[in-house]
Amino acid sequence: MPVSTVEALERWLVEVELEDLPAETEPLIERLRELLAGPDGDDPRRWAELERRARRLARDGDSARARGIARALEHLIAGHESAIVLPAKPAVPRREPRITTRTGAIIGVAAVIALAGGVAAARALSVPKLDATGPAAGAQIGPTLLPATDFTTAGDTKTLRHQVWMLDGKDVTRWVRAKNGRLVLRPTNLAQGAHELSIVERGGFLGASAHARFDFTVDLTAPDLAVTTPIRGRAWTPLTVRGTVGDPRATVTVANQAVPITNGHWSVTLQPPVGAHVPVVATDMAGNRTVAVAPVSIVPRMPSAAVHAVHVTADGWANPEIHAAIRALIRSHRVNSVELDLKDESGVIGFGPNIAWARTIGASKPIYSLPNAVSELHHLGVRVIGRLVCFRDPIAAAAAWDRGAKSNVVQTPTGAQYSGYSGYLNFASPAVQRYLISIAVAASRAGVDDILYDYVRRPDGPIDTMAFPGLHGSAAQAIVNFLRDTHVAIAPYGTYLGVSVFGIAATRPDQVAQNIPDMAREVDFVSPMVYPSHWNPGEYDVADPNAQPGLIVKRSLVDFRTQVAGTGARLMPWLQAFNLGFHYGPKQVRDQIDAAKSIGINEFLLWNPDASYDARGLARNAKRYKAGLAAPAK
């Protein structure tokens, strides 16, 4: 029964009941009252029955007035309110009233009006209190909000007997549930589009009822989103990401950053470092989301010439014979870069920086002058790479432990000092990180072109034999965070940052907490230690890696090349120039260099612990640096 028809019947009933009704119409009117006030009013069959009874009385009624009332009711039930004309009440012989003056007539009319007004007022006061809640008018509801969208009224199961809930013209009263003093309907499986929910509660005086209506729209269509690809940028420079969105009222976030939209177009500039993928999310007013994960490719910072470098210890650089041999390699264009130890595996800082803690514990030793070394090598057009051994540090570990700063040291699960490497600093300690970064900054101020971290990892071995005080999250992430902080600290000096990593880190990162892709995004170059002597037989299907240096170097570097692709880091591998189980002469060195070159890696660092290199293993193709070298800070 439409709401408008019910309201018309209620108004008509009030008017009819003010008159003297013919007796034959009373059963009809009584049934009307029942349908308006009771649960049978929700049953279309009951209304059809009442309409048939009204039609019969309109045809067969004894009096014209009874037939007129029946005919009016029939029309009303059928929805023809405009066609209703109430029958005039027939004249009834009665005794003339004593009051015949104009005043008496006014009093009579006033009495009728008062009676009618009182009934109407009583009926108005008896309208049920529906107290309905639901979405705001015209609300757009998406897939996120839809499962939690409720319509409620105050009441319980007894109240529900007087209510009718209609959703899109269908009776859904049976799906309403009583909960905590409310009647609740949570629609399911609603199709996309406009919807209407109406609630009617009856039971007031003379059929008075309360109504509530909610118009809302279900929107399950996600907004169109496009990201302009490829996304490419240069390392350590801002990166612009742009695209379009189909819904002008949608919001767009890029890497969790809200971006403005103009005529459907959006653009944002992200500060470095940027991850391997940029998440882009468009959300419309209904909560529909479109997510795009766009790959990012970063081009590494490159020196003006490919690095061909050799490792030199602090003592080696201070040794006149070794010093002269290194200069000879430079003059003959066999190398164009020298890796000088800043802090070695023993914990000694060989260039003697004025760092308070290093001087206090005896770690700072003036074995050579770093400013003088930088000046000499730069004058020759040679790049200076400062190697800084990080967490392997017996001197600093012993000093921290003896002074009660035990959280600065890797421990055993029982709280004892970890004995591996004669002392290992805790990479999760902020104090340890500040100490190492201060050394990197001091070397950058002196003018080194690159800081190359070594032992930037946890100790190798079962991790359950170690404890890292203050570690939150994974060990690998702590290492990555340390690299990020270092880059920020040395960036003002234009210094490049690199990391030495285990050869197995490409395939077994958890063994030493070296996640290569994550580390690569924080540095300028990655230096895998792919020494053939360090591989087990059968690795990469190479039967005897130490006797097949070119093959093992090539196959292992392919994995690293894949892992650093697009990260903004380049590969500069450590290659073997020392004997360990197999003699390594010029041929073995050349085989490794050529193997790396065959897969597009033209840079290398040679390692010999004594800084003794056979020139015959190096081609005369190292280009000098005419520009782009770092300058000491003033």
C-alpha angles and dihedrals in degrees: 000000000000116000092237091056092049090051091049091051091050092051091047092049091055091052095045094049090058088067132069103262123213109250093240090062096053096086089051094050092045091054089050090054090052094051093048094049105031140063092259087074089079092061113088089200091065091053091048089052091051090048091054091050090050091049092053093049090047087057102036105027118135096226132042090233093054090048090049093051091047091048091051091051091049091053092047094052089049089053098250098129094151092060095057120113114173112229117249117252109251120242112265120198108245141160116275113250119244092234106078100153125105088254091058091052091052091050091051093051091045090053092054092046091048091050092049093045092049092053092047091047092049090049092049091049091052096056107127118252103242100179094189125183131191143122119329117267111285093008118170111220122196135188093279096053098032097079090053098043111120134181114202144175131187114263148061138255091293090055090048090065088071095045135085120197115197123187115191090337096311124112108243097166092118090063093057114107131198115235131165095338094315135098107228134195119184107183118215134198093020112175123230114274142051120336137184128205119188129185124196124187118190134182104097127127113300090000097308111172141184125226136199128180132188123193115192141152128230110216115188098160115109117220120259111255130184128182119201106238150233097046107205134165144153123267116272094006128108114274123217120214120187142168146131138272125205099214111066090201094054124104124230129205126189116197087346091306118122113233131197120249123215119186090335094310125111135183136176136179116222124204119231141297098054121184127242090266133030116214114219119189128187117193125187128206092269092054097254110151133204114194125197123183106200120197117234125212118197122195111221124240106255130202115232091258135026112268117248103177143169129205118245126181123222090252090046093055089049090051110093095213095049090042091054092047091054091050089052091055089050095049091050091052092241093124133019100183135052124204108211122191112243095175120005136203092277092059095250116142099210100193092061102233120192095247111145099217092045091052093045094055095039096248097121109082125168097225092146137359110254095195090052092047091050092048093048095047096043088052087058091049091252127143118232118219115189113209113208119188104212123190101008098087121138093180098053093038093053092046093050093048094047092049094051097254090124094152087070090067133069109251140192119254088260092057098257121132114273107245101202117117088008089280134357126202120231109251090201092062114102090207092055092048092050090051093053094043090052089058091049091050092049090053091046090053088052089058108257112159098216138023109212113194118208129187087024091154144071119278113280115248136068108336092214088070090062139064127199111199113221096014112150114185124352127342090234092056091049089056091049091051090051090054091050092052091048093052091052091050097051098035094092089064095051090241120158120228126217138172132215110218138184116266090234093053092090091064103019107035095157093063092075104008094254111140101185101200092047094045092046092059090061099048142050098233141011121216111199114198096226095165107165092222091062097060124091119235110275097026108144086001090291108140097205111012095183091056093042103049097159095052097047092045092051096047096045094047091053088066092049092047089056093048097051096042110127094001097108093248127109128209122252106167129204109238128196122256098160137081119253115154090332134049113255113201134156094295095054091048093049091047090058094046091048092047091055091045091052090066095043101269108127099169130080147164118216118214125208115152091216094045089240114145133178107226091208090073092060127073121226093245105102109128119219121238111245094173142003097061118136121257124219114259115256 
